[in-house]
Amino acid sequence: MNAIEIKQLQRIFKTHTGVIKRTAREVRAVEDVSLEIQEGELFGLLGPNGAGKTTTVKMLATLLIPSAGSASVKGFDVVKQADEVRRRIGFIFGGERGLYWRLTGIDNLRYFASLYGIDPDVSKKRIPYLLEMVGLKGRGDEFVGGYSRGMKQRLHVARTLLHDPDVLFLDEPTIGLDPVGARDFRQVILDLQSEKKSILLTTHYMFEADALCDRIAVIDHGRIIALDTPGGLKQHVADLSVVEVETFGASEAIIGGLRALPFVDALSVEETEKHQLLLVQTKRGAEAVPDILAALDGQRLGRVIVREPTLEDAYIRLVGGAV
Amino acid sequence: MNARLLLKYWRTILVVAEMTIRQQLMDGFIIFTVLFQPIIIALLALWMLKGKGPEYAIFVVVGSGLTGLWSSLLFISGNSINAERWSGTLESLVALPTPFEVIVFGKNLANVIQSLSSMVLGYFVAAFLFGYDLTISQPLYFALSIFISIFAFISFGLIIAPVFVMNPGVRHWQNAMEFPVYLLCGFLFPIALLPGWTTPISYLLPPYWAAVALHGTTTPGTPPNEIFFAWGMMFVFSVIDLLIASRLFKLMLYKARADATLGME
């Protein structure tokens, strides 16, 4: 039996615009998603903002009702058998909210343990175990309001594991964590996988997905546009090289002109306060560099390097450079 | 529902109530609503009725406690679900095997218990500050009335919370709903002083019957039948409230999952 099965899942949100003349509008957050996640698999769901990742996870976690299609977790339908699903799942949504800041870490866990119907004798042993597991040993008596973002995220993990769920939904769990906190958190995810938990992970960090996931689905505009192992996805760009060009203040028109060049397969821009990093995907490799530099003539440039493609490059190609 | 499940839910209700009280003790608005506001009302009423005798004083003590109960029900219990949404915990609570109404029951229990403490404080204010010799004429019936009133108030609160969630516009009337109920339910003076046409409205409000029972048991000479009748009315209203609340919670949660309003995106 698969841990999760999704068939032609769809979710439409209805919104209204206008104050005097109200106009109804439909937003198709999830258009058509079908996939299966095996027992014990760590499955990644990647996609740009608004692609439908969180909506899909919320439908699986019984927090949203699908507009069409069906989904089941451990064989239980997420709409008709929501209570059965809830006994078997745990979820974490990225960010600091979702905990009681005016309670201590231990009281938060004691509270949720009671709500999960865990016997008090069992929770007395399980809470210290979980606090130690997530690295909060000795900090459980402090108020959550005083925790760092990373500590709150760890407490989320402990909360979600209270009832020892078989299936975990981790929606951008490392967002906002500092590099050390994010690295430690990824280790927690690997530890959970070693306990044979089935995990659905959404993330914006490609290296994270590459390092953790057994398989990855790329979702865009509410549809799965690719589904493979990280290695398999990288094959989508095996014929490409990536030219990274550091620029300072290149205009939209200049970048647009570069993107329009016939040898450019995809182009994405990473903006920082000081500079831009242009990631040009091309089949011509180093030979393309003179033409790229010619297109950027007159611009202030920094380093230029040519490298092998990564999962992120495969992702950029799949979603059309829209990042 | 079997006894084991009931026991499990009761244990959950107690933990929810404990955690709710722990959090509320750090919230100035709640401390004011459930403790200081009733004390201020008691002080003013005791001052106005100074010299009228201890039977008026005990009426005021009980009545000011009831004002605290109603205010906490209206503002704190009424907003309890929205408060969870604002703090981002609503999604976690909904995706639990424990029925959501059990959680809200525990929260309402916490609010009611805290509000009752204002009645105790009012008692000490009247006894020590104003020097009244306060006696409860029927202590056993008073204790039973408190117990039944708690249940009636909690049950009524279970209707208010989902109504406030499903109809956000109703919340704009919260302030306007506070004082009329003080008056219509006879918390601080008998409803006989109000125009006759308001009496049927009073009869439809569960807090009115709590006031009848609690005032009755503290007033010498109240016939037991009057108290029993108030208990019966509270019981009937509680059953009706619980039945309505059960439907409302199912409807509210389904609607929230369909309309995507559990979170605060």
Chai-1 contact restraints between the chains, C-beta under 6 A:
chainA,res_idxA,chainB,res_idxB,connection_type,confidence,min_distance_angstrom,max_distance_angstrom,comment,restraint_id
A,A61,B,A95,contact,1.0,0.0,6.0,A-B,restraint_1
A,T62,B,A95,contact,1.0,0.0,6.0,A-B,restraint_2
A,L63,B,E91,contact,1.0,0.0,6.0,A-B,restraint_3
A,L63,B,A95,contact,1.0,0.0,6.0,A-B,restraint_4
A,L63,B,L262,contact,1.0,0.0,6.0,A-B,restraint_5
A,L64,B,R257,contact,1.0,0.0,6.0,A-B,restraint_6
A,L64,B,A260,contact,1.0,0.0,6.0,A-B,restraint_7
A,I65,B,R257,contact,1.0,0.0,6.0,A-B,restraint_8
A,I65,B,A258,contact,1.0,0.0,6.0,A-B,restraint_9
A,D83,B,P97,contact,1.0,0.0,6.0,A-B,restraint_10
A,R86,B,A95,contact,1.0,0.0,6.0,A-B,restraint_11
A,R86,B,P97,contact,1.0,0.0,6.0,A-B,restraint_12
A,R87,B,P97,contact,1.0,0.0,6.0,A-B,restraint_13
A,R97,B,G88,contact,1.0,0.0,6.0,A-B,restraint_14
A,G98,B,G88,contact,1.0,0.0,6.0,A-B,restraint_15
A,G98,B,T89,contact,1.0,0.0,6.0,A-B,restraint_16
A,G98,B,S92,contact,1.0,0.0,6.0,A-B,restraint_17
A,R102,B,Q23,contact,1.0,0.0,6.0,A-B,restraint_18
A,R102,B,M26,contact,1.0,0.0,6.0,A-B,restraint_19
A,Y111,B,M19,contact,1.0,0.0,6.0,A-B,restraint_20
A,S114,B,T12,contact,1.0,0.0,6.0,A-B,restraint_21
A,S114,B,V15,contact,1.0,0.0,6.0,A-B,restraint_22
A,L115,B,L96,contact,1.0,0.0,6.0,A-B,restraint_23
A,L115,B,T98,contact,1.0,0.0,6.0,A-B,restraint_24
A,G117,B,K8,contact,1.0,0.0,6.0,A-B,restraint_25
